[in-house]
Amino acid sequence: MKVKEAMNPGVITVSPFTKPLEAFEKMYKNGVRRLFVLDENEKPIGVVSYTDLIGTLGSLKPRTSDIEDIRVVDIMIEDLIIISADDRIEDAANLMLRADISGLLVLEYEKPVGVITKTDICRLVAAGILIPV
């Protein structure tokens, strides 16, 4: 089975200059735990997770203006791990295990088209569609 057959279509993104609180609100509104960061050319340059945002927002003193100076680019993970829509689900699972991450950005023709997560893969196993080796 190919990644594109199991991925969540669409990608929730932010610009590098988005404020952390705005990013957190976007996560909450869309029910996701990660946002992919795209540059002005729509090229993926990083990912920011729920944990990254909570850590950043929780470490700031409420009375300071620090929060106004911080942007997603300051806290995002730049080593973005991606997979092709035409790759196999097994390859996605192995990549997530090796990198110890819970989701991958899916690209097709160098454009973000979806996200595949460990939860998606577990659902396939539970449904008997994917047999673990």
Order of alpha helices (4+ residues) and beta strands (2+ residues): beta-beta-alpha-beta-beta-alpha-alpha-alpha-beta-alpha-beta-beta-alpha
